[in-house]
Amino acid sequence: MIQKSLVLFSLLFLFGCSSSEEEEVVSFEEQLEIDLDIIAKFLKDNNLVAQSTASGLHYIIDTEGSGEFPTIQSNVTVNYKGYFVNGDIFDQTTTRPATFPLNGVIAGWQEGIPLFKKGGKGRLIIPSYLGYGSNRQNGIPRNSVLVFDIELIDF
């Protein structure tokens, strides 16, 4: 009986000490609505006018570039700066461009990079589900809207 009480007490103690910082889970639709509100505020606060796709990806083409558009099968070479809507940078090319297969990156890039021609420059504003969604990734909090300044150098 004492052993049972000790086990019960131990379990109550352990559950009582568990983290109370449970993260609220919202539906896909709710999160997309939150993201689109964040994007609208970002655009307004920065006096930006963007085009959007059916998925909710927003983009701005600053420099048109020339030639063809890359496809999902392309290996692309880009300069980029990735940051949150508050301006905090989480990743960027610094000394040389990055080259990678377009079909191996986040969905927002897979959809957005093919909007640029070679030499094109602009910005992608990506709702969280086209980024890393509800997963944390290398210092990027879950459900983060991501902003990328892009220069498509080659493909």
C-alpha positions as CSV (number, residue, x, y, z in Angstrom):
1,M,0.0,0.0,0.0
2,I,2.8,2.4,0.9
3,Q,4.6,1.5,-2.4
4,K,1.4,2.3,-4.4
5,S,1.0,5.6,-2.6
6,L,4.7,6.4,-3.3
7,V,4.2,5.6,-7.0
8,L,1.0,7.7,-7.2
9,F,2.6,10.6,-5.4
10,S,5.6,10.4,-7.8
11,L,3.4,10.5,-10.8
12,L,1.4,13.4,-9.5
13,F,4.6,15.2,-8.8
14,L,6.0,14.6,-12.2
15,F,2.9,15.7,-14.0
16,G,2.6,18.7,-11.8
17,C,6.1,19.8,-12.8
18,S,5.6,19.4,-16.5
19,S,5.8,22.5,-18.6
20,S,2.7,24.7,-18.7
21,E,4.0,26.4,-21.8
22,E,1.8,24.2,-24.1
23,E,1.6,25.8,-27.5
24,E,-1.8,26.4,-28.8
25,V,-2.6,24.4,-31.9
26,V,-4.8,26.1,-34.5
27,S,-6.3,24.8,-37.7
28,F,-4.6,25.3,-41.1
29,E,-7.3,27.8,-42.1
30,E,-6.9,29.8,-38.8
31,Q,-3.1,29.9,-39.2
32,L,-3.4,31.0,-42.9
33,E,-5.7,33.8,-41.9
34,I,-3.2,34.9,-39.2
35,D,-0.4,34.7,-41.7
36,L,-2.3,36.8,-44.3
37,D,-3.0,39.4,-41.7
38,I,0.7,39.6,-40.7
39,I,1.6,39.9,-44.4
40,A,-0.9,42.6,-45.0
41,K,0.4,44.6,-42.0
42,F,4.0,44.1,-43.2
43,L,3.2,45.4,-46.6
44,K,1.3,48.4,-45.2
45,D,3.9,49.2,-42.6
46,N,6.6,49.1,-45.3
47,N,4.6,50.9,-48.0
48,L,5.0,47.9,-50.3
49,V,2.7,46.7,-53.1
50,A,2.9,43.0,-53.8
51,Q,1.2,40.6,-56.1
52,S,-0.1,37.3,-54.7
53,T,-0.7,33.8,-55.8
54,A,-3.6,31.6,-55.0
55,S,-1.6,29.9,-52.3
56,G,-1.1,33.2,-50.4
57,L,2.5,33.7,-51.5
58,H,3.2,37.4,-52.0
59,Y,5.9,38.7,-54.3
60,I,7.5,41.9,-55.6
61,I,9.6,42.0,-58.7
62,D,12.0,45.0,-58.5
63,T,14.2,44.1,-61.4
64,E,12.6,42.1,-64.2
65,G,15.7,40.1,-65.4
66,S,15.8,38.5,-68.9
67,G,15.4,35.2,-70.7
68,E,13.6,32.2,-69.4
69,F,12.1,31.3,-66.1
70,P,13.5,28.5,-64.0
71,T,11.4,25.4,-63.4
72,I,11.0,23.2,-60.3
73,Q,13.7,20.9,-61.9
74,S,16.3,23.7,-62.2
75,N,19.4,24.1,-60.1
76,V,19.3,27.8,-59.2
77,T,22.1,30.2,-58.1
78,V,20.8,33.0,-55.9
79,N,21.9,35.7,-53.5
80,Y,19.3,36.1,-50.7
81,K,18.5,37.5,-47.3
82,G,15.9,35.8,-45.2
83,Y,14.3,37.6,-42.4
84,F,11.2,37.8,-40.2
85,V,8.6,40.6,-40.6
86,N,10.2,42.4,-37.6
87,G,13.4,42.7,-39.7
88,D,15.5,40.1,-37.8
89,I,17.7,38.2,-40.3
90,F,17.8,34.4,-39.9
91,D,19.9,33.5,-43.0
92,Q,21.7,35.1,-45.9
93,T,24.3,34.7,-48.5
94,T,27.3,36.7,-47.5
95,T,30.5,36.0,-49.4
96,R,29.1,34.1,-52.4
97,P,25.8,33.0,-54.0
98,A,24.1,29.7,-53.0
99,T,23.3,27.0,-55.6
100,F,20.8,24.3,-55.0
101,P,18.1,22.2,-56.7
102,L,14.8,24.1,-56.6
103,N,12.9,20.9,-55.8
104,G,14.8,20.5,-52.6
105,V,13.8,23.8,-50.8
106,I,10.7,25.1,-49.0
107,A,7.5,25.3,-51.0
108,G,7.5,29.1,-50.9
109,W,10.8,29.1,-52.9
110,Q,9.6,26.3,-55.2
111,E,6.6,28.5,-56.1
112,G,8.3,31.9,-55.9
113,I,11.7,31.5,-57.5
114,P,10.1,30.5,-60.9
115,L,8.5,34.0,-60.9
116,F,12.0,35.5,-61.5
117,K,14.0,35.5,-64.8
118,K,17.8,35.3,-64.7
119,G,19.1,38.5,-63.3
120,G,15.7,39.2,-61.6
121,K,15.6,40.8,-58.2
122,G,12.7,41.1,-55.8
123,R,11.1,39.8,-52.6
124,L,9.0,36.8,-51.5
125,I,6.7,37.1,-48.5
126,I,5.9,33.5,-47.5
127,P,3.0,32.3,-45.3
128,S,4.2,29.8,-42.7
129,Y,2.7,26.7,-44.4
130,L,4.9,27.4,-47.5
131,G,7.9,27.8,-45.2
132,Y,8.5,25.5,-42.3
133,G,4.9,25.4,-41.0
134,S,4.4,24.2,-37.5
135,N,8.0,22.9,-37.3
136,R,10.9,24.8,-35.7
137,Q,13.9,24.9,-38.0
138,N,17.4,26.2,-37.1
139,G,16.2,29.1,-35.0
140,I,13.0,29.8,-37.0
141,P,10.0,29.6,-34.7
142,R,7.0,27.5,-35.8
143,N,4.3,29.2,-37.9
144,S,6.7,32.1,-39.0
145,V,5.9,34.3,-42.0
146,L,9.2,34.5,-43.9
147,V,10.5,37.3,-46.1
148,F,13.3,36.8,-48.6
149,D,15.1,39.4,-50.7
150,I,16.1,37.4,-53.8
151,E,18.5,37.9,-56.7
152,L,18.3,35.0,-59.3
153,I,21.8,34.9,-60.7
154,D,21.6,31.7,-62.8
155,F,19.9,28.4,-63.4
